[in-house]
Amino acid sequence: MPSQPLGAECMSKRVRRSEVVLRQAADCVSRGSTFQTVSEQFNIPISTIR
């Protein structure tokens, strides 16, 4: 029997994002987009963008 509830292991996995995608997200924030907008646009957590 698994020690974690079903689906819990997915929450703890880290996703590697390319340097290019992170740079594009950072550039959008630099140009005035909100963290929330960029997070949704690139599917990146806000904490990663900051």
Residue pairs with C-beta under 8 A, 6 or more apart in sequence:
17 44
17 48
21 42
21 44
22 44
22 48
24 42
25 38
25 41
25 42
25 44
25 49
26 49
28 37
28 38
28 41
28 42
29 35
29 38
29 49
33 41
35 46
35 49
35 50
36 46
38 44
38 49
39 45
39 46
39 49
